Amino acid sequence: MSPNTPETHYDVLIIGGGILGLASAYYATARGLKTLVVDQYGIGNDTNSSKGLERMFRLMQDNESEARLAEASLAIWTELQRASGKNLLASDDLIFFGHRDAPMTTEGNVQHIKHTMDSMGMPYEYLDSPAAIHKRFPMFNLAAMPDDYVGLVQAASASINVQEAARTFLFAARQTDLLHVLDKHAVIQVAPLKDQAGYTLLTEADGRSVTVHGKHLITCPGVWADSVLKGFGLKQAPGWKIWKMSYAYWPLKENPPKIPIWFEFGNIDASDQGTFYGFPPLDFSPDRHNMVKMSADYTYDTYDAPSAIQPGVNPRLMEELVTHLDQLIAPNAVDATQYQHAGTCLYSMSPDGKLVIGRIPTAPGQQSFHAGASMCVMESGRAFKYAPLFGRILVELAVDGHTRYQHDLDIFSSTRDGLFEPST
């Protein structure tokens, strides 16, 4: 049977064909489970948060749980790259730098990250001044950095090849002949079966509806979470927001200084404003191999629902980004005013800034769960580095009802206060 021809019954239904949906399909089919992936815009589309060319892999985290999960994920990424022969990770130095005592952001701050590294015995290089940062990486202008700037450098970091990773998961799952895909099918209804364990999905495409059943359900719906959660009597609490992030690429000048992966904690309050990041030149795309991606890690475009999202980059944010980069980045690296390939990416941002992964609760904040179902929300923006590990975990939670990683997942618990409320 064609992998695009729907059957009626499956072992595992997966809503969302982004990186976590495909990683889940990879692990489900590896366990011999007949699996269906449903995506309303199609696998590899430019609408979801798995779009783009690169994501940052880092062990540097602001707490031990996330650092241990990153260590476990790195081992899987490394083995996946070896087994597939694909270029999934481009290793490089990563520098976190900024105000020594900057307030916490959604990414933490330098001091909290340093404390985590110290407590776990992870190796890193400490740069104790702007002069030390500039000496290590001359691409950062000394005059642009405040006197209290310090930095952390770790070599065990990488840029993740986004599209190659997605193709690798999809190809491996299809090789089992156990994967089916419903491309460009919107999920209209999700419902637990009343007389037996399992779930029913009603999907629609071009006016044609398809009903499928599955013993287990994994949902990775991105910013469309509410359309899925209502089938479980839940909806996102008012504190959830959709962040539309803006970014661009800058052509490198001839013979530029070394450009690492970098993240700047330039914020002076508890907001993320003043945080920026960038990547070195990568060979993930032939038309951007001599360019560097840079972006602000904050936004002025927040929405309550996908239907409200406006297209295009934010002019105010791009102006602030260009102005900041023009000061921060050495002129022999890039001309900050000459960017190309500007684009946007959608993040589903929870009220406390942490992603959500776990079993699906029967009611907000309750420790009782729908049998055979798991979810991850806010997945690809913040969780791409965890993709292979989280794919495995989502399958374990849905099929087995537990995972060996539960202790470290508690920070992302689906039963945290303020995440969900009853749907009406």
C-alpha positions in Angstrom: 0.0 0.0 0.0 1.2 3.5 -0.7 2.5 5.4 2.3 0.0 8.2 1.5 -3.0 5.9 1.3 -4.9 5.9 4.6 -6.1 2.7 6.3 -8.6 2.6 9.1 -6.7 1.4 12.1 -3.2 2.1 13.3 -1.1 1.4 16.4 0.0 5.0 16.7 -1.6 8.3 15.4 0.7 11.3 15.3 -0.7 14.8 14.9 2.0 17.2 13.5 4.6 16.4 10.9 7.3 18.8 12.3 10.6 17.5 13.7 9.1 16.0 16.9 6.3 14.3 15.0 8.8 12.8 12.6 11.1 11.7 15.4 8.2 10.1 17.1 7.3 8.3 13.9 10.9 7.1 13.6 10.8 5.5 17.1 7.2 4.1 16.7 8.0 2.3 13.5 11.3 1.1 14.9 9.2 -0.7 17.5 7.2 -2.4 14.8 4.1 -0.1 15.3 1.9 0.8 12.3 2.0 4.6 12.4 0.1 7.5 10.8 1.4 11.1 10.7 -1.2 13.8 10.0 -0.1 17.3 9.1 -2.4 20.1 7.9 0.1 21.9 5.8 2.2 18.9 4.6 5.5 17.4 5.7 8.4 19.9 5.4 6.1 22.9 5.0 7.2 26.5 5.7 4.4 27.2 8.1 5.4 25.2 11.2 8.2 26.0 13.7 10.4 23.3 12.2 11.1 25.5 9.2 14.5 27.0 8.4 18.0 25.6 8.0 19.6 25.5 11.4 19.0 25.2 15.2 21.4 25.5 18.1 22.5 22.4 20.0 24.0 23.2 23.4 24.7 21.5 26.6 24.9 24.8 28.4 21.5 25.1 30.3 20.4 27.1 33.3 19.4 23.9 35.2 20.6 20.4 35.6 17.5 18.6 34.3 17.8 20.3 30.9 21.5 19.8 30.8 21.1 16.1 31.5 18.4 15.8 28.8 20.8 17.6 26.4 23.6 15.2 27.2 21.2 12.2 26.5 20.0 13.9 23.3 23.6 14.5 22.0 24.4 10.8 22.4 21.4 10.0 20.2 22.2 12.7 17.6 25.7 11.4 17.3 24.6 7.8 16.8 21.9 8.9 14.3 24.5 10.8 12.3 26.9 7.8 12.3 24.2 5.3 11.3 22.6 7.5 8.6 25.8 8.9 7.2 24.1 12.3 7.0 25.5 15.7 8.0 23.1 16.3 11.0 25.4 18.3 13.3 28.1 20.8 12.5 30.3 21.0 15.6 31.6 24.4 16.7 32.4 26.6 19.6 29.4 28.2 21.4 29.8 31.4 23.4 27.1 32.7 25.8 28.0 36.2 26.9 26.4 39.2 28.5 25.9 41.1 31.7 27.4 39.2 34.7 24.2 39.6 36.7 21.6 39.9 34.0 18.0 39.1 35.1 16.7 35.7 34.1 15.3 35.3 30.6 13.5 32.4 28.9 17.0 31.1 28.1 18.4 31.7 31.6 21.3 34.0 32.2 25.1 33.6 32.2 25.5 33.1 36.0 22.8 30.5 36.3 24.3 28.6 33.3 27.8 28.8 34.8 26.4 27.5 38.1 24.8 24.5 36.3 28.0 23.8 34.4 30.0 23.9 37.7 27.6 21.7 39.6 27.7 19.0 36.8 31.4 19.2 36.2 30.9 20.1 32.6 34.0 21.7 30.9 33.9 25.3 29.7 36.1 28.3 29.2 35.3 31.4 31.3 36.0 34.8 29.8 35.9 37.3 32.6 35.8 40.6 30.7 34.9 42.3 27.4 38.6 42.3 26.6 38.8 38.5 27.1 35.7 38.0 24.9 37.1 40.2 22.1 40.5 38.4 22.3 38.8 35.0 22.0 36.4 36.1 19.3 37.5 39.3 17.5 34.2 39.4 15.6 32.7 41.1 18.7 33.6 44.8 19.0 35.3 45.6 22.3 33.8 49.1 22.4 30.2 47.7 22.0 30.3 45.5 25.1 29.5 47.0 28.5 32.2 46.7 31.2 30.3 43.9 33.1 30.2 41.5 30.2 31.5 38.0 30.8 31.4 34.9 28.6 31.2 31.1 28.7 32.6 29.0 25.8 31.9 25.4 25.3 33.3 23.2 22.5 30.7 20.4 22.7 28.1 22.5 20.7 26.8 22.3 17.2 24.4 23.7 14.6 21.7 21.2 13.8 20.9 20.7 10.1 17.1 21.1 10.3 16.0 19.8 6.9 18.5 16.9 6.9 17.3 15.8 10.3 13.7 15.8 9.2 14.5 13.9 6.1 16.5 11.3 8.0 13.7 10.6 10.5 11.2 10.4 7.7 13.3 8.2 5.4 14.1 5.7 8.2 10.5 5.4 9.2 9.3 4.9 5.7 11.9 2.1 5.2 10.0 0.0 7.7 6.8 0.1 5.5 4.9 0.9 8.7 4.6 4.6 8.1 1.6 6.3 6.4 1.3 10.0 6.0 -1.8 12.2 5.5 -0.4 15.3 4.0 -2.4 18.6 4.0 -5.1 17.1 6.1 -6.5 19.3 8.9 -7.5 17.5 12.1 -11.1 18.4 12.6 -11.8 16.3 15.7 -9.9 14.2 18.2 -11.9 11.9 20.4 -11.1 9.1 22.8 -13.0 5.9 22.0 -15.8 5.3 24.5 -15.9 1.5 24.6 -12.3 0.6 24.3 -8.8 2.1 24.6 -7.8 4.2 21.7 -8.6 7.4 19.7 -10.4 8.5 16.6 -9.2 11.3 14.3 -11.5 13.0 11.8 -9.4 14.8 9.2 -10.3 16.8 6.1 -8.6 17.8 2.9 -10.2 19.4 -0.2 -13.7 18.8 1.2 -12.9 15.1 1.7 -13.1 13.7 5.2 -11.1 10.7 6.5 -11.7 8.9 9.8 -8.9 6.9 11.4 -8.5 5.0 14.6 -5.4 4.3 16.7 -4.5 2.6 19.9 -2.1 5.4 20.9 -2.0 9.1 20.1 1.0 11.5 20.1 0.3 15.2 19.4 3.0 17.7 18.5 0.7 20.5 17.2 2.8 23.6 17.6 0.8 26.8 17.7 -2.4 24.9 16.8 -2.5 23.1 20.2 -6.0 24.3 21.2 -7.6 22.6 18.1 -6.3 19.3 19.4 -6.6 19.8 23.1 -10.4 20.5 22.9 -10.9 16.8 22.2 -9.6 16.1 25.7 -11.7 18.8 27.4 -8.7 21.2 27.7 -7.6 24.5 26.3 -4.5 26.7 26.8 -4.8 29.1 29.7 -4.8 32.9 28.8 -1.0 33.2 29.5 -0.1 31.3 26.3 1.1 33.4 23.4 2.2 32.7 19.9 5.5 34.5 19.2 6.4 35.4 15.6 10.2 35.6 15.5 12.1 37.5 12.8 15.5 36.6 11.4 17.8 37.2 8.4 21.1 36.2 6.8 24.1 38.4 6.2 26.8 37.7 3.5 30.3 37.3 4.9 33.0 39.6 3.9 36.3 38.2 2.4 38.6 36.7 5.1 36.3 37.3 8.1 37.3 36.5 11.7 36.2 33.3 13.2 32.5 33.3 13.8 31.2 30.9 16.5 27.7 30.0 17.5 26.7 32.8 19.9 24.0 34.0 22.2 24.1 37.5 23.9 22.3 38.2 27.2 22.2 42.0 26.8 18.9 42.3 28.6 18.8 44.8 31.6 15.4 43.6 32.9 13.4 40.4 33.2 12.2 40.6 29.6 14.0 39.0 26.7 14.6 42.3 25.0 18.3 42.7 24.4 19.0 39.1 23.7 20.4 38.2 20.4 22.0 35.1 18.7 23.8 34.0 15.6 25.3 31.1 13.7 28.6 30.6 11.8 28.6 30.0 8.1 27.2 26.5 7.3 26.9 24.4 4.2 23.3 23.3 4.9 22.1 25.2 1.8 23.9 26.0 -1.5 22.6 29.6 -1.6 23.5 30.5 2.0 26.8 28.7 2.5 28.7 31.9 2.8 26.2 33.7 5.0 25.5 33.9 8.7 22.1 33.8 10.3 21.4 36.3 13.1 18.3 37.2 15.0 16.8 38.8 18.1 15.5 36.4 20.7 12.6 38.6 21.5 9.6 39.8 19.5 7.0 42.5 19.2 4.6 40.2 17.4 2.5 38.1 19.9 -0.9 36.5 19.1 -3.6 34.7 21.0 -4.6 32.4 18.1 -3.1 31.3 14.7 -5.9 33.0 12.8 -4.6 36.4 14.1 -1.0 35.9 12.8 0.1 38.6 10.3 2.7 37.6 7.7 6.1 39.2 7.2 9.0 40.3 9.4 8.6 43.1 12.0 10.2 46.3 10.6 10.8 47.7 14.1 12.5 44.6 15.3 14.6 44.3 12.1 15.7 48.0 12.6 16.7 47.2 16.2 18.6 44.1 15.1 20.5 45.9 12.3 21.4 48.8 14.7 22.6 46.4 17.4 24.6 44.2 15.0 26.2 47.2 13.4 27.7 48.1 16.8 28.4 44.5 18.0 29.8 42.8 15.0 33.2 43.8 13.5 32.9 45.5 10.1 35.4 43.0 8.6 32.9 40.2 9.3 29.6 41.5 7.8 28.0 44.7 6.7 25.1 44.7 9.2 22.9 46.9 7.0 23.0 44.4 4.1 20.8 41.5 5.0 19.0 38.9 2.8 16.5 36.1 3.1 14.6 37.7 6.0 12.0 35.4 7.4 9.8 34.4 10.4 9.3 31.4 12.6 6.4 30.7 15.0 6.9 29.7 18.7 4.2 28.6 21.0 5.2 30.3 24.3 3.8 28.9 27.6 3.0 31.3 30.5 6.2 30.3 32.4 8.4 30.1 29.2 9.0 26.4 29.5 7.9 23.8 27.0 5.4 21.1 27.8 6.0 17.4 27.3 4.2 14.6 29.0 1.0 12.5 29.1 -2.3 14.4 28.5 -4.0 15.2 31.8 -7.7 14.4 32.2 -8.2 17.9 33.9 -5.9 20.9 34.4 -3.3 20.3 37.0 -4.5 16.7 37.7 -2.2 13.7 38.0 -4.6 11.5 36.2 -4.1 11.0 32.5 -5.7 9.9 29.3 -4.4 6.4 28.6 -2.2 5.9 25.6 -1.7 9.6 24.7 1.3 12.0 25.0 2.0 15.5 23.8 4.6 18.2 23.4 3.8 21.8 23.0 6.2 24.6 22.3 8.3 22.0 20.7 10.5 23.1 17.8 11.4 26.6 18.9 13.1 25.6 22.1 13.2 21.9 21.9 14.8 21.1 18.5 18.0 20.1 20.2 16.0 17.4 22.1 14.2 16.1 19.0 15.5 12.5 18.9 15.3 12.1 22.7 11.8 13.6 22.8 10.6 11.5 19.9 11.6 8.4 21.9 10.0 9.8 25.1 6.7 10.6 23.4 6.5 7.1 22.1 7.4 5.6 25.5 4.8 7.8 27.3 2.0 7.0 24.8 2.7 3.2 24.4 4.3 2.3 27.7 2.8 4.9 30.0 6.2 5.8 31.5 9.7 6.8 30.5 13.1 6.4 32.2 13.6 10.2 31.8 10.6 11.2 33.9 12.6 12.8 36.8 14.3 15.3 34.4 11.0 15.9 32.5 9.2 17.2 35.6 10.5 20.7 34.8 8.3 20.4 31.6 5.4 18.7 33.3 2.0 18.9 31.6 0.3 19.3 35.0 2.1 22.5 35.9 -0.2 25.3 37.3 -1.5 27.8 34.8 -1.0 25.8 31.6 -4.5 24.6 30.8 -8.1 25.2 31.8 -11.3 23.3 30.9 -12.6 23.9 27.4 -16.2 24.8 27.1 
